[in-house]
Amino acid sequence: MAKIQDSTDLEAHVNQKGRAALVKQVRAKIKELGITYIYCQFVSVTGRIVGKGIPADHWETVAERGFQLVYGSTANLFVDRHGDYIGYGPEASELVGIPDPETFVQLPWDKRVARVFCTCFRNREEKVNPGSHLTSDCRGNLRNIHNQFQDDHGMHMRLGTEPEMMWLTLNEEGEVDGGITKPNCYHIDQFEELRPTFMKVVEYSQAMGLDMIQGDHEDAPGQLELNWMYDDVLRNADRLTTYRQICAQVAREQGLKACFMSKPFMGVSASGCHHNVSLWTGGKDEVNPLNQEVMGGMDDVFSYRKGGKNLFMPDPKIHESKPGPVGLQSIGGVIKHLGALTSIGSSTVNSYRRLWDTGFWAPIFADWGYQNRTCALRVSAPGRFEYRSVDSMVNPYLMGGALVKAFEDGIVNDLDPGDPEERNIYEAIQDGKDVKKLPMNLGEALNELANDDVIRSSMPDEMYKVYHHYKNDEWEKFNATVTDWDVETYMDCLP
């Protein structure tokens, strides 16, 4: 048996300055709110929420020692097409999940229950690197990558996501039976038809720290987009994960299906999840006063990064509308790595239905512009750009880490994104512009990732092994499947 070390990543995490006080604050919250049960959760390679539940009486023990769960849970404990467990076999050890007390918050639909996000580590008794960061923990990776970026460059990323999703009805057999509403974009009447649903989502979201700012009916059946205030990249990823949990709960309550699948219906828009990104220096975390009446959790859950200097703002001494030098370098980094980034932002076989249905503003070209929705990136407002080649199946922790690495490459190597494209990209191509296309299926995108050392570095060690195994198997399963289209097209083609 390996000797248990006192100076491991795990022990350093448990003993970090200020954490003991936060653990005590959680106990006070448990008593104040009447919490009897806690979900200790982390996020798998696909963005699925996994973990364990514990009685609140055992909070201090779990906060110090953690809980154990098989390594394969980071890959949903799924098997590949050959029957082998993805990422880790049955002989693998068990990870240790350590709760992050600052993420503790009450569930508004059952106030006896709370949720806390966890950081994952290798087992204390492992023969190799006992107690080190578990590199297949996508949430832990994002924190480490972003912290290192801040240490090296003195700036941090703020990010806001726009998750589109569809509310679908179910038939008597519990199968999906189409969208609740008609595919009429921005129609308040269709928005009103979904009011009982989105108002419950907003209520739960505000109770769990999301500062909800706007929403609308999009142009697919039952499709809504509800937005909250942008923030630090890790907290925003936690909030997108929380939002998905909330939508799933509201769907259970109302007998509906909350669908985050990118393209369930052809001929109408897919569900994108545009990422609005910027880099900042300075600023401080402040509790959002709008949430203070409903705060059932730790301050950090309800806090947002305010103030500071936005490094993407135009420098009028250089150009009145172009982003500042750091912004242009960051765009240059993303343009350079768009192929590999697509494997993360468009992470499923179905994602590429969105890119092929080009009549609906699909962002399939590696270019950028102002308010230009035919490009993969657009400067949507002064001080931020919108990364568009990402859909609502995205794992926001993997996407955040990959964007940090792309930005860093652009900054370190002073990458020039070229001039912004102001024309419709299709018209520009007709005029002779040579523009690289994004990968148009998952297999191509995974090949781009395999050949991109910068973006692969956002998936250190076992993370890339798990991601590649999972997604390559998904692509192989698709290619090894006879679909309805195959039968309809070829059954009667001869003689």
C-alpha positions in Angstrom: 0.0 0.0 0.0 1.3 3.4 -0.9 2.2 5.8 1.9 -0.5 8.4 2.5 1.1 11.8 1.9 0.4 15.0 3.8 1.4 17.3 1.0 -0.8 16.0 -1.8 -3.1 18.2 -4.0 -6.0 16.7 -2.0 -4.7 17.7 1.4 -3.7 21.1 0.1 -7.2 21.6 -1.2 -8.8 20.5 2.1 -6.4 22.7 4.1 -6.4 25.8 1.9 -6.7 29.1 3.7 -10.3 30.1 4.7 -11.9 26.7 3.8 -12.4 25.6 7.5 -14.4 28.7 8.1 -16.5 28.1 5.0 -17.2 24.5 6.2 -18.5 26.0 9.5 -20.6 28.5 7.6 -22.2 25.6 5.7 -23.1 23.9 9.0 -24.8 27.2 10.1 -26.7 27.2 6.8 -27.7 23.6 7.3 -29.2 24.5 10.7 -30.7 27.8 9.6 -32.4 26.3 6.5 -33.4 22.9 7.9 -31.3 20.9 5.4 -31.3 17.2 6.0 -29.7 15.9 2.8 -27.0 17.1 0.4 -26.2 16.2 -3.2 -22.4 16.1 -3.6 -22.0 16.4 -7.3 -19.4 16.8 -10.1 -19.6 16.8 -13.8 -18.8 14.0 -16.3 -17.0 14.3 -19.7 -20.4 15.0 -21.4 -21.6 17.6 -18.9 -23.8 15.1 -17.1 -24.1 15.6 -13.3 -23.0 12.7 -11.2 -22.1 12.1 -7.6 -23.5 10.9 -4.3 -26.0 12.0 -1.7 -25.2 12.3 2.0 -27.3 13.0 5.2 -26.5 16.5 6.4 -25.4 15.1 9.7 -22.2 13.9 8.0 -21.3 17.2 6.4 -18.0 17.8 8.3 -16.7 14.3 7.8 -17.4 14.4 4.0 -16.0 18.0 3.8 -12.7 16.7 5.3 -12.4 13.2 3.9 -14.6 13.3 0.9 -16.6 10.4 -0.7 -15.4 7.7 -3.1 -16.8 6.8 -6.5 -15.4 4.8 -9.4 -13.1 6.6 -11.8 -15.4 5.6 -14.6 -18.2 7.9 -13.3 -16.3 10.7 -15.1 -17.4 9.0 -18.3 -20.9 8.3 -17.1 -19.9 4.7 -16.4 -20.8 3.8 -20.0 -19.4 1.0 -22.1 -18.1 1.3 -25.7 -19.3 -0.6 -28.7 -17.0 -3.5 -27.8 -18.4 -3.8 -24.3 -15.4 -2.2 -22.5 -15.9 0.6 -19.9 -15.0 4.0 -21.3 -11.8 5.6 -19.9 -11.4 3.2 -16.9 -11.9 -0.5 -16.4 -13.2 -2.3 -13.4 -9.7 -2.7 -12.1 -9.3 1.1 -11.6 -9.3 2.6 -8.2 -11.9 5.0 -6.8 -11.7 8.8 -7.0 -12.2 11.0 -3.9 -14.7 13.8 -4.3 -14.1 16.8 -1.9 -17.0 19.3 -1.5 -16.4 22.9 -2.3 -18.3 24.6 0.5 -18.6 27.9 -1.3 -21.0 26.3 -3.8 -23.5 25.1 -1.2 -27.1 26.1 -2.0 -30.6 24.9 -1.1 -32.8 23.2 -3.8 -35.9 25.4 -4.0 -38.1 22.5 -5.1 -37.4 20.5 -1.9 -35.9 22.8 0.8 -34.8 19.8 2.9 -32.1 19.2 0.2 -29.0 21.2 -0.8 -26.4 20.8 -3.5 -22.6 21.3 -3.4 -20.1 21.0 -6.3 -17.0 18.9 -5.6 -13.4 18.7 -6.8 -12.1 15.2 -7.7 -8.7 13.7 -6.7 -6.9 10.4 -7.2 -7.4 8.0 -4.3 -5.1 8.5 -1.3 -3.9 4.9 -1.6 -3.0 5.0 -5.2 0.5 3.6 -6.1 1.0 6.5 -8.6 0.4 10.1 -7.7 -1.9 9.4 -4.7 -4.1 12.3 -3.8 -3.2 14.3 -6.9 -5.8 16.2 -9.0 -7.9 13.8 -11.0 -7.2 15.0 -14.6 -10.5 13.6 -15.9 -12.3 16.0 -13.6 -13.3 18.7 -16.1 -14.5 21.2 -13.5 -11.2 20.9 -11.6 -9.3 21.2 -14.8 -11.0 24.5 -15.7 -10.2 26.0 -12.3 -6.6 25.0 -12.6 -6.2 26.2 -16.1 -7.9 29.6 -15.4 -5.9 30.1 -12.2 -2.7 29.4 -14.1 -3.7 31.9 -16.8 -4.4 34.5 -14.2 -1.0 33.9 -12.5 0.8 34.1 -15.8 -1.0 37.0 -17.5 -2.7 39.0 -14.8 -6.1 38.8 -16.4 -9.2 36.6 -16.1 -12.0 35.5 -18.3 -15.6 36.4 -17.9 -18.2 34.5 -19.9 -21.9 34.5 -20.5 -23.8 31.7 -22.2 -27.1 31.8 -24.2 -28.5 28.3 -23.8 -31.4 27.6 -26.2 -33.5 24.5 -25.5 -36.9 23.1 -26.3 -39.9 22.3 -24.2 -41.5 19.2 -25.7 -44.8 17.4 -24.9 -45.1 13.7 -24.1 -47.7 11.2 -25.3 -49.4 8.6 -23.2 -46.4 6.3 -23.6 -44.1 9.0 -22.3 -42.5 9.5 -25.7 -41.7 12.9 -27.2 -44.6 14.3 -29.2 -43.4 17.6 -30.5 -42.9 21.1 -29.2 -45.4 22.9 -27.0 -45.5 26.0 -29.2 -45.2 27.0 -32.8 -41.8 27.9 -34.3 -42.5 31.6 -34.3 -39.4 33.6 -33.3 -39.8 36.4 -30.7 -43.6 36.1 -30.7 -44.9 37.1 -27.3 -48.0 34.9 -27.8 -45.9 31.8 -28.1 -43.7 33.0 -25.1 -46.9 33.5 -23.1 -48.0 30.0 -23.9 -44.9 28.8 -22.1 -45.2 31.3 -19.2 -46.1 28.7 -16.5 -43.0 26.8 -17.5 -40.4 29.6 -17.8 -41.7 31.5 -14.7 -41.1 28.4 -12.6 -37.6 28.1 -14.2 -36.9 31.8 -13.4 -38.1 31.3 -9.8 -35.9 28.3 -9.2 -33.0 30.0 -11.0 -33.1 33.1 -8.9 -33.2 31.0 -5.7 -30.0 29.2 -6.8 -28.0 32.3 -7.6 -28.7 33.0 -11.3 -29.3 36.7 -12.0 -31.9 36.2 -14.8 -31.8 39.2 -17.2 -33.9 38.3 -20.2 -35.6 35.6 -22.2 -37.5 35.0 -25.5 -39.2 32.5 -27.7 -36.9 31.3 -30.4 -37.6 29.9 -33.9 -38.1 26.2 -33.2 -41.1 24.3 -31.6 -41.2 25.0 -27.9 -37.8 26.7 -28.0 -36.8 29.2 -25.3 -33.7 31.1 -24.5 -33.4 32.4 -20.9 -30.2 34.3 -20.0 -28.5 35.3 -16.8 -25.7 37.8 -16.1 -22.2 36.9 -17.2 -19.5 36.2 -14.7 -16.2 34.4 -13.9 -15.8 31.5 -16.4 -16.0 28.8 -13.6 -19.0 30.2 -11.9 -20.8 30.6 -15.2 -20.2 26.9 -16.0 -21.6 26.0 -12.6 -24.7 28.1 -13.4 -25.3 26.5 -16.8 -25.0 23.1 -15.1 -27.5 24.3 -12.4 -29.8 25.7 -15.1 -30.0 22.3 -16.8 -30.9 20.7 -13.4 -33.6 23.3 -12.9 -35.1 22.7 -16.3 -35.1 18.9 -15.8 -36.9 19.4 -12.5 -39.6 21.8 -13.9 -40.1 19.3 -16.8 -40.8 16.5 -14.2 -43.2 18.7 -12.3 -45.1 19.7 -15.5 -45.0 16.4 -17.4 -42.8 17.8 -20.2 -39.4 17.1 -21.7 -36.6 19.7 -21.3 -34.6 19.0 -24.4 -31.0 20.3 -24.8 -30.4 18.2 -27.8 -28.9 20.3 -30.6 -31.1 19.4 -33.5 -34.2 17.3 -32.7 -36.1 18.7 -35.8 -34.8 19.6 -39.2 -36.1 22.6 -41.1 -36.1 24.8 -38.0 -33.3 26.3 -35.9 -31.2 24.1 -33.7 -30.4 24.9 -30.0 -27.2 26.8 -29.9 -25.4 28.0 -26.8 -23.4 31.0 -27.9 -20.5 32.0 -25.6 -19.9 35.7 -25.0 -16.4 36.1 -23.8 -14.1 38.9 -22.6 -10.8 39.2 -20.6 -10.4 41.5 -17.6 -8.1 42.8 -15.0 -9.2 43.9 -11.6 -12.7 43.9 -10.3 -14.1 42.2 -7.2 -16.8 39.7 -6.3 -20.1 41.3 -4.9 -23.2 39.6 -3.7 -26.0 40.4 -6.1 -28.6 42.5 -4.2 -31.4 41.1 -6.3 -30.9 37.7 -4.8 -30.6 38.6 -1.2 -34.2 38.0 -0.3 -34.0 34.4 -1.6 -30.5 33.5 -0.6 -30.6 29.9 0.6 -26.9 29.2 0.4 -23.3 30.6 0.5 -22.5 34.1 -0.6 -20.3 32.9 -3.4 -23.3 31.2 -5.1 -25.0 34.6 -5.3 -21.9 36.7 -6.1 -20.8 38.2 -9.4 -17.5 39.8 -10.5 -18.0 43.5 -10.9 -15.8 46.4 -12.1 -12.2 46.2 -13.4 -10.8 46.9 -16.9 -12.2 45.1 -19.9 -9.3 44.4 -22.2 -11.5 43.7 -25.2 -12.8 47.3 -25.3 -11.7 49.3 -28.4 -8.7 51.6 -28.0 -9.8 54.8 -29.7 -6.1 55.7 -30.2 -5.8 52.7 -32.5 -9.2 52.1 -33.9 -12.7 53.3 -33.0 -14.5 50.0 -33.2 -11.9 47.1 -33.3 -11.3 45.3 -30.0 -8.1 46.3 -28.3 -4.9 44.5 -28.9 -5.6 41.7 -26.3 -9.0 41.2 -27.9 -7.6 40.9 -31.4 -4.9 38.5 -30.3 -7.5 36.4 -28.5 -9.7 36.3 -31.6 -6.6 35.3 -33.6 -6.1 32.4 -31.2 -9.7 31.2 -31.6 -9.6 31.5 -35.4 -6.4 29.5 -35.5 -7.8 26.7 -33.3 -11.4 26.6 -34.6 -11.2 23.1 -35.9 -10.2 21.6 -32.6 -12.6 23.9 -30.7 -15.4 22.6 -32.8 -14.9 19.1 -31.4 -15.8 20.5 -28.0 -18.4 23.1 -28.9 -20.2 20.7 -31.3 -19.6 17.6 -29.3 -22.2 15.1 -30.6 -23.0 13.4 -33.9 -26.3 15.4 -33.9 -24.5 18.7 -33.5 -23.5 18.6 -37.1 -27.1 18.6 -38.2 -27.0 22.2 -37.0 -24.0 23.0 -39.2 -25.4 21.3 -42.3 -28.8 23.1 -42.0 -27.1 26.3 -43.3 -30.3 28.2 -44.0 -30.5 28.9 -40.3 -27.4 31.0 -39.8 -25.2 28.0 -39.0 -21.7 29.3 -38.1 -19.6 27.0 -40.4 -16.8 29.3 -41.5 -13.6 30.2 -39.7 -13.9 33.9 -39.8 -15.0 36.9 -37.7 -16.9 40.1 -38.1 -19.1 42.7 -36.5 -22.7 41.6 -36.0 -22.1 39.0 -38.6 -24.0 35.8 -37.8 -22.6 33.8 -40.7 -19.1 33.7 -39.1 -18.0 31.5 -36.3 -17.2 34.6 -34.2 -18.8 38.0 -34.1 -18.1 41.1 -32.1 -21.7 41.3 -30.7 -21.0 44.5 -28.6 -18.1 46.6 -27.6 -16.0 44.7 -25.1 -17.0 41.1 -25.9 -17.1 38.7 -28.8 -19.6 35.9 -29.3 -18.2 32.4 -30.1 -21.0 30.8 -32.1 -19.8 27.4 -33.0 -21.2 25.8 -29.9 -24.5 24.2 -29.1 -26.5 23.4 -26.0 -25.0 19.9 -25.6 -21.7 21.5 -24.7 -19.7 20.7 -21.6 -19.1 24.3 -20.4 -16.0 23.3 -18.3 -14.3 21.8 -21.3 -15.3 24.7 -23.5 -14.1 27.3 -21.0 -10.7 25.6 -20.6 -10.2 25.3 -24.3 -11.1 29.0 -24.9 -8.6 30.0 -22.2 -5.9 28.0 -24.0 -6.8 29.5 -27.4 -6.7 33.0 -26.0 -3.4 32.4 -24.4 -1.9 31.1 -27.7 -3.1 34.3 -29.4 -1.7 36.6 -26.7 1.7 34.9 -26.3 2.2 34.6 -30.1 0.5 37.9 -31.1 -1.8 36.1 -33.6 -3.5 38.4 -36.1 -7.1 37.5 -36.9 -7.1 39.6 -40.1 -9.7 42.1 -41.0 -13.3 41.6 -39.9 -15.7 40.4 -42.5 -18.7 42.7 -42.9 -20.3 40.9 -45.8 -22.5 37.9 -45.6 -19.8 35.2 -45.6 -21.6 33.3 -48.5 -21.5 36.5 -50.6 -17.8 37.1 -49.7 -17.0 33.5 -50.9 -18.8 34.1 -54.2 -16.7 37.3 -54.5 -13.6 35.1 -54.3 -12.7 35.1 -50.6 -10.9 32.0 -49.4 -12.4 31.0 -46.1 -11.7 27.7 -44.2 -14.7 25.7 -43.3 -15.2 24.1 -39.9 -15.2 20.3 -39.6 -18.6 19.1 -40.8 -18.8 15.9 -38.8 -17.7 14.6 -35.4 -15.0 12.4 -36.8 -13.3 15.3 -38.7 -13.5 17.5 -35.6 -11.9 14.8 -33.4 -9.1 14.5 -35.9 -8.6 18.3 -35.6 -8.4 17.9 -31.8 -5.9 15.1 -32.0 -3.6 17.3 -34.1 -3.9 20.5 -32.0 -1.5 20.4 -29.1 -2.8 23.8 -27.7 -6.4 22.7 -27.4 -5.4 19.2 -26.3 -3.5 20.8 -23.4 -6.9 21.9 -22.0 -7.6 18.2 -21.5 -4.5 17.1 -19.5 -3.5 13.5 -19.3 -6.5 11.2 -18.5 -9.0 13.9 -19.6 -8.1 13.6 -23.2 -8.0 9.8 -23.0 -11.5 9.7 -21.6 -12.9 12.4 -24.0 -11.3 10.7 -27.1 -12.5 7.2 -26.1 -16.0 8.5 -25.4 -16.5 10.6 -28.5 -14.6 8.4 -30.9 -16.9 5.5 -29.7 -19.9 7.7 -30.3 -18.8 8.4 -33.8 -18.0 4.7 -34.5 -21.4 3.6 -33.1 -23.1 6.1 -35.5 -21.2 4.8 -38.4 -22.0 1.2 -37.4 -25.8 1.9 -37.3 -28.4 1.4 -40.1 -30.8 4.3 -39.9 -34.3 4.9 -41.2 -32.6 7.1 -43.9 -30.5 4.1 -45.1 -33.6 1.9 -45.4 -35.7 4.5 -47.1 -33.0 5.4 -49.6 -31.6 2.0 -50.5 -34.2 -0.7 -49.8 -35.8 -0.4 -53.3 -32.9 1.2 -55.3 -32.3 -2.0 -57.4 -32.9 -3.6 -59.8 
